[in-house]
Amino acid sequence: MNENFDEQRLSLNGKTALITGASKGIGLAIAKAYLSLGANVVISSRNENELIKVTKEVGSQKFIYKKCHVGNREERESLVQFVLEHFGRIDILVNNAAINPVFLPIADCEENTFDKIMEINVKAPFVLSNLVVNHMKEQGGGSIIHISSVEGKNPSEGLGLYSVSKAALLMLAKSQAKEWGKYNVRVNTILPGLIKTKFSETIWQNEEFLKKWTSKLPLKRMAEPEEIAGLAVFLASDAASYCTGGEYIADGGYLL
């Protein structure tokens, strides 16, 4: 019996990945990691100029883009169809796109703010997952990865509605995992802590706040986007073939 780990289980050769919110930050880091391991990659976001720039920089026929506002029904459907037309399959879906338009106590938030956050952070992953799952069934399986947040476990002041949306995403993943496991469709979540991205720059650009935050972390620092990509690679690959419904935390020890 060969007890050595087969590194080919981490290969993504022949697989096609769709990643939302991937023109920068965590989404882009995941996309580049997938490409390096052999996957066909389709990135999407609302900003077409950024998508064009990134795609040109990468310069690979296996790395393409499609503009998509995940809050728009027609654009979501068009995105999935685009991937199928170009690569013929979808093996990996990473729901990374998210918003947090306010930094306020819940009592000070307007109803339309609640609707906007839930539309992008919860409904879009729900709908996109439903759009791809039948294709994954026909292929014999697939991997869906939701990018949640430690805020879904431990809300910070001013991030209440965002935290609610990220907590909902955790339960969405568990429900999907339970229903779709019989089709070999695995669903997991990644919960990043403070990552140096444009999305979180209002936090980490405040030196006093950043120092206070990181001083409480066992690792004493925030992370780079690339430090989340490893988990996304694992969960997309055959190395994670028995992992579904899981919550994978990468927060420098924040939740300890």
C-alpha positions in Angstrom: 0.0 0.0 0.0 1.4 3.4 -1.0 1.0 5.7 2.0 2.5 8.8 0.2 0.2 11.7 -0.5 -0.7 12.0 -4.2 0.0 15.7 -5.0 -2.1 15.3 -8.1 -5.1 15.4 -5.8 -4.4 19.2 -5.5 -4.3 19.6 -9.3 -7.1 21.5 -11.0 -6.3 20.3 -14.5 -9.4 20.0 -16.6 -11.6 21.9 -14.1 -13.4 25.2 -14.8 -13.8 27.7 -12.0 -16.2 30.7 -11.8 -15.3 33.4 -9.3 -17.3 36.5 -8.5 -15.9 39.7 -7.2 -12.5 38.6 -8.6 -11.0 41.7 -10.2 -9.0 42.3 -7.0 -8.4 41.1 -3.5 -9.3 37.7 -2.3 -11.2 36.8 -5.4 -8.3 37.6 -7.7 -5.8 35.8 -5.5 -7.9 32.7 -5.7 -8.3 33.0 -9.4 -4.5 33.2 -10.0 -4.0 30.2 -7.7 -6.5 28.1 -9.6 -4.9 29.1 -12.9 -1.5 28.1 -11.7 -2.8 24.6 -10.9 -4.3 24.1 -14.3 -7.9 25.3 -14.1 -9.8 27.3 -16.6 -10.8 30.5 -14.8 -13.6 33.0 -15.4 -13.5 36.0 -13.2 -16.3 38.5 -12.8 -17.1 41.8 -11.2 -19.1 45.0 -11.8 -16.0 46.9 -12.9 -15.1 46.0 -16.5 -12.1 48.2 -16.7 -10.5 46.4 -13.8 -11.4 43.0 -15.3 -9.8 44.0 -18.6 -6.6 45.2 -16.9 -6.2 42.0 -14.8 -6.9 39.7 -17.7 -4.3 41.4 -19.9 -1.8 41.2 -17.1 -2.3 37.5 -16.6 -2.3 36.9 -20.4 -3.7 33.4 -20.6 -6.4 31.9 -22.8 -7.5 29.9 -19.8 -8.1 33.1 -17.8 -11.0 35.2 -19.1 -13.6 37.6 -17.7 -17.3 38.5 -17.8 -18.7 41.7 -16.4 -21.5 40.9 -14.0 -23.4 42.7 -11.3 -24.4 39.7 -9.1 -27.5 41.7 -7.9 -28.9 41.6 -11.4 -30.9 38.6 -12.4 -30.2 38.8 -16.2 -26.5 39.3 -15.6 -26.2 36.3 -13.3 -27.9 34.1 -15.8 -25.7 35.5 -18.6 -22.6 34.9 -16.5 -23.3 31.2 -16.0 -24.2 30.7 -19.7 -21.0 32.5 -20.7 -18.8 30.0 -18.8 -20.7 27.1 -20.2 -20.3 28.4 -23.8 -16.6 29.0 -23.4 -15.5 26.0 -21.4 -18.4 23.6 -21.5 -18.6 22.9 -17.8 -18.5 24.5 -14.3 -16.6 22.5 -11.7 -16.0 25.2 -9.1 -18.1 28.2 -8.0 -16.6 30.7 -5.6 -19.1 33.2 -4.3 -16.8 36.0 -3.3 -18.6 39.2 -4.3 -19.9 41.1 -1.3 -20.7 44.7 -0.1 -20.8 46.6 3.1 -22.1 50.1 2.2 -22.4 51.4 5.8 -20.5 51.4 9.0 -23.4 52.0 11.5 -25.2 50.5 14.4 -28.1 48.3 13.2 -30.7 50.7 14.7 -29.4 53.5 12.4 -29.5 51.5 9.2 -32.3 52.0 6.7 -34.5 49.2 5.3 -33.1 49.7 1.8 -29.6 49.2 3.2 -30.6 45.8 4.7 -32.1 44.8 1.3 -29.0 45.8 -0.6 -26.7 43.9 1.6 -28.8 40.8 1.6 -29.3 41.0 -2.2 -25.5 40.8 -2.8 -24.2 38.9 0.1 -26.9 36.2 0.5 -29.3 36.1 -2.4 -26.7 36.3 -5.2 -24.8 33.2 -3.8 -28.1 31.4 -3.4 -29.2 32.1 -6.9 -25.8 31.4 -8.6 -25.5 28.1 -6.7 -28.9 27.1 -8.0 -27.9 28.1 -11.5 -24.8 25.9 -11.5 -25.8 22.9 -9.4 -27.7 21.1 -12.1 -24.7 21.3 -14.4 -22.5 19.9 -11.6 -25.0 17.0 -11.1 -24.7 16.1 -14.8 -20.9 16.2 -14.5 -20.9 13.9 -11.5 -20.0 16.6 -8.9 -18.5 19.9 -8.2 -17.4 22.3 -5.4 -19.1 25.5 -4.3 -17.2 27.8 -2.0 -18.8 30.7 -0.2 -16.5 33.4 1.1 -18.1 34.3 4.5 -16.3 36.2 7.3 -15.4 35.9 11.0 -17.9 38.7 11.3 -20.5 36.0 10.7 -19.4 34.4 14.0 -18.4 37.4 16.1 -19.9 40.8 15.0 -18.0 44.0 15.4 -19.5 47.3 16.3 -20.8 49.1 13.1 -20.8 45.9 11.0 -24.1 44.4 12.3 -25.9 44.0 9.0 -22.8 42.7 7.2 -22.4 40.2 10.0 -26.0 39.1 9.7 -25.5 38.5 6.0 -22.3 36.5 6.5 -23.9 34.4 9.2 -26.7 33.6 6.8 -24.2 32.5 4.2 -22.9 29.9 6.7 -26.3 28.3 7.1 -26.9 28.5 3.3 -23.8 26.4 2.8 -24.8 23.8 5.4 -28.2 23.5 3.9 -26.9 23.1 0.4 -24.3 20.6 1.5 -26.9 18.5 3.2 -29.2 18.5 0.1 -26.5 18.2 -2.6 -24.1 15.7 -1.1 -25.9 12.8 -2.8 -24.9 14.4 -6.1 -21.2 14.7 -5.1 -21.6 18.5 -5.0 -19.7 19.8 -2.0 -20.4 23.1 -0.4 -18.1 24.8 2.1 -17.3 28.3 3.5 -14.2 30.2 4.1 -14.2 32.7 7.0 -11.4 35.3 6.5 -10.3 37.6 9.3 -8.8 41.0 8.5 -7.3 40.9 5.0 -5.4 43.7 3.3 -7.9 44.4 0.5 -9.6 47.5 -0.9 -12.8 46.2 0.7 -11.3 46.6 4.2 -9.1 49.5 3.6 -11.1 51.9 5.8 -10.0 49.6 8.7 -6.4 48.9 8.0 -5.5 52.4 6.7 -6.4 53.7 10.2 -3.1 53.0 11.9 -4.4 53.4 15.4 -7.3 51.0 14.8 -5.1 48.5 13.0 -2.5 48.4 15.8 -5.3 47.9 18.4 -6.8 45.1 16.2 -3.6 43.2 15.5 -2.4 43.4 19.1 -5.2 41.1 20.0 -4.3 38.5 17.4 -2.0 35.6 18.2 -0.3 36.1 14.9 -0.1 39.9 15.5 -0.8 40.9 11.9 -3.4 41.1 9.2 -3.2 38.8 6.2 -2.6 39.2 2.5 -5.2 38.0 0.0 -2.9 35.2 -1.1 -3.1 33.7 2.4 -6.7 32.8 1.8 -6.1 31.2 -1.7 -4.7 28.0 -0.2 -7.9 27.1 1.5 -9.8 27.8 -1.7 -7.4 25.5 -3.6 -7.9 22.7 -1.1 -11.7 23.0 -1.1 -11.9 23.0 -4.9 -9.6 20.1 -5.3 -9.9 16.3 -5.0 -7.8 16.6 -1.8 -11.1 17.8 -0.1 -13.2 15.1 -1.6 -14.7 14.2 1.8 -15.2 17.8 3.0 -18.7 19.4 2.8 -20.7 21.7 5.0 -17.5 22.8 6.7 -16.4 26.2 8.0 -12.7 27.0 7.4 -11.4 29.9 9.4 -8.3 32.0 8.4 -8.2 34.8 10.9 -4.8 34.8 12.6 -6.5 33.5 15.7 -9.1 36.3 16.0 -11.9 33.9 17.1 -9.8 32.2 19.8 
